[in-house]
Amino acid sequence: MHIVRLKISGFRGVRSADITLGRHTVLVGPNNSGKTTAIEALALLFGRDRLVRRLTEHDFHGSTPDETARILCIATVTGFAPNDPHHHSSWFSPERAVEKWFDPNAKTLSAAPDAQHTDLAVQIGFAARFDLDELEAETIRFFVDDEATLGDPFAEDAHLRTIYTKALQELGFFLVPASRTWDRWISFSSELFRRVVATRGDMPAQAVRAERQRLWTPPEGARLEDQPGLSEIVTAANDELRTLMASAPKLQLRLTATDSDSVLESVVPHFVQGAGPTLPSQRQGTGLVSLQSLLLLMQFGKARAETGQSFVLAVEEPELHIQPSQQKRLVNRLNALCDQTIVTTHSPIVAAMFPAPDTLFIETREGVLNAKPLMDPVPAQPTNHQQHLLYAWRQKLVAALMHECVLIPEGVSDVAWLEALQTALELHQGWQGAGDGAPLLSTFVGVVPTIDAKIADTFALVSAVHTRPCILVDGDNEGRGYFDAVKASNPPPRCVVFWPQGWAMEHVVSWIAGADEAAMLAALGTALGQAFADHQALTTHLLTQKSYAPTHESAAVILMANAACRARAAQLLNAVCAVLRDPANANTPLFTRIPADSTAATHVFRFAPP
């Protein structure tokens, strides 16, 4: 079984959301975009009661719930085998769920099967309200008969059928949160570990009873209460106790509580390497400790697979503490073994491992969460440009889309120069604040590479996912043509930046060098192996090196080592960042608004160096 659709309303920062989930889905986006909210909504719907934390006022949208405020989550589950409700009595019956039928292409539901609606499905709801008198949240989980007529689940006339834990266990949902206490996962204090042990048989009762007995009756000479330094204290306490109680029990000291649960709870994972000492997990590297718990998850999934049960795994940031090669192997293994995986990540490496239709970019604006696939469907015969973006450059594309704004320059050379200048500039940061010229571009703006000046094609792909795409073009006729090709798009670019008439990115680099021209011409001439008589000669040389990365990196390092050039570059890059982030209100002397080209939706600027 697997979850194909999730709807959320009134939960945390999300006023409404409608997310379509594939068999293996990755959720990406900036911080506070709603990724964790979506994952925890699934936990509210499918998590075991002891794994779902208590809700507070801050879990309700707006944080000040009144008597009418509701959290409502509805999930659609399909993948029943066989595809017949009569074989799933724990789900479908007059006292339980109403059978529905799912169209895997249109992602819609029908009350009866037809040529399109072929997959048996069920809808499960979770609702919460906040009791203002008791100061706590009341929650219910239930089968959803008709989403359109559901109304208030807490209304007196609401007739809801409660979903039983047994049915949820058949789905086998488990959440690995980002905030995890890894060192306790392989222990009986872990719900997951207990469930894995239960699937393999039973508790190690004999060993626990033996250990309990050993703790009860330690051998003579090994009892703590008989040891020097402790015996006098214990004896004195017993003497005092006898004076107060006629039948006073005798105080003894034990290493831990000696009931069976306490013995189990005392189990702590240890590791030994070779003939070295046995060390507890909290003394191990975080990578090892992280892997131990994820490997345990695989054991749990294996146990369920052996009994024909499904296993749905939601993992927040699987890349935590794990090196890139292990990340790839681990995620691929989880995807291979689980019936469904739902992953959140900030790692372009992890995100790039999922197909484009299953890579969902999450963004929440004014309470509305949008989840847009990178591309769905992917063309059967993608263009050369699409192949570069979706395959060769997928990590770069995903990384760029995680930013507040996305910039699409005219060519690969522009991307290389911007990245090289920004990196070299950041390596000279001081303790000054952001308002004192610290570089901001890489923090707020992601740069998407293009080939063959396919700005319009790149813009079409990016704008389908991201709400703030912008373009950067040269100050020539071709640049004007690229602008003309995208300005009528729906939606159009929020911001367009032109270099000055006749300028390309290489002219801008020469302008930066002009902050200390004599010194920079000499230094760059030495580094690049060619003498430059003036800035024009430098520009001409750079134009011949558009695709030569060492030139970009070497020149950027030399330029940013000079204080005057560094100040000029910071001023430029921060000005670009300002116009891209807030083009309607941008106010910088380096960029002039072009009223003839600007509209209410698109703001057009030209670089105007002093």
Steps between C-alpha positions, in 0.01 A plus 500: 500500500607859452376858543414679176359829621518717812280800581571729796308792647561707810823328605785727612596743224287318244149629447446262209702246303437231242799274431519211253748233608676239290646170610830671578470874552748762614389835640742788457481871561638780717489490879150554644339418167272232649690175441497392864134601535409264216700215654350550845150516354564145379608406852173640639308285252696176517743510792458284806348691788812492714704641211272799437589789724241699688359794304507853639346832398799567273409198286182678394531747215550846648593359848187648662227242442143584592217252546452473123865442406574157354799304378385270223718255307363259240706233327411270214647149523511247217703197401279232654585149387283344379306792354177386663339649815366159609858390572566791739246476779706712739458789257172454312167408663175677591661596833827616345613664177300568189675355198623749240682466172808695396614612156882474507536739206253777585546447878123515559253286695174338398234316700510209256763347273511587132750500214708775664431446871656158541676497838319422824551788744402629842504846656614553858452820696656657807341794677590704806338781695627695799298494820529851642380386843721192533791667314572192295435367153239234430577274203320234296596271212224372277400364162386768255178403321452809285756777515263755343235455771728428796429823687631542855621164634428621854140601431239325715329356195824373348491125457858393454635150489815473706800340336653218699867468582511160329418656164770765539750232593431332166627812324820489708575873510811612685654845533868577556506865613790740449538549875593148600669352806694243302684341789177365649354348186646154549356461848169407651423866564455524121153421370653391170738254668214348699297455182792337318556259790129420508501413130791260554336304776474617857684686772820337626314397814743238627800730475309785663390279790857382552635855497220612733591223745867594484414859583276395784759282671855605424764266646658555838773759482347666194209673669524875491357544848793299644772710336717743701361849482148374446449245778505759778243714318270206429534362855419840653197538275373153597549574872301822467231326299450234769439764761217645290335185364426184695547277201745709301635347176876485456664748264716352225667657196469363148643621169157546346135431561443126499158456342494355150410827325785682672748232400385529140515878510859480627624333180742736322673420170877459515756456224842334497765526230753220481652427839425850629271594786123472480363855482140626522341653192519855637878466481489405132503721193165652404515334158519151650227574750276638225552198280421256782145629529435510127631144472254409773224646285602264223465207737151618586411533133643156426294343776184657357587397144546139612142499628357675193444831678570845362756744636470875446798701618521877545853628563604856572846583372649153448831669418562601865850398614549267202759545226374547141583150378310349791209738443452372147526135595272541800223691319508259206474208740207654686321572172561144382375331818209721610154502347516878521755758611433867568822693557574861587846633432721805466756299307507537120681163491206323665237694304668420169455127568123523447325522163394848387122434543559383858720797596252739662595858575317623808412865550251656740371852435223662705420162649460315169749216452581414139681182402618511139688220321826587328349379173194285447491338261857484372493498118564164339767669288637787710696770322873530546438796729246305710741210528768731637269659756316186614791256496853642466422815701223371724694571820571857390138549398362366827747705705399818315128435546544480878570875512260788547566624144629321192719676242530372143803657331562496128771236502724262691777758513278742690425229758870418536598864552224569752588188701875568486466865604255419779717220640819705491319793657359287783851379584588862594206560729572676824297543814287776355127457476300439185418869481870579471553333166511131582413294190133401482446364151570133571276509808186617325555433128556166328655504152381252236741415217393512137653371179473645153329805650178301554363763734137463394507120542674526836258767615201283405630209708596712802184713503286184516663424835622827651302823543797737477701430186702788350729532198835667433598581141773680308456854378483409128235408247510135597437593862203708388375199302516274808301756696240524223468119502404480869320827577168363372528182710226417748617585755766740370836545677479711815825673419726540197855638522690629196870568492588837337473540124759278333610342830527137598601348835866534406462879470360499854806309625727761335295773666565337839872489417479871418466581869881469510576467130880523490554251780240258364626507143846410626379228738259345251761515223740302715237244604348452155830507312423796280578871528202742490557856382161619622160376618384453141781252439399319820137483386599366159706224662223405743252472213725236346495304828122469547505126549834476682426454871860548624495855363181580690633361826851646478381846394232508773753410771738774386225761471352423842842523665497872417300712744377750241387228259344308784293801603386554141406134452308491829313815401406347165394158626301643788328741262407207272364319805294805600330544162426127471351467850280809489495647150196716565679693775866457409705816542864469400719746302652213298177405325264722307140399447390492133143633507432421134554127559366472853145396587313439822609135483852537357761749618786564256836647601825589328838504670626861505859505627609839634 
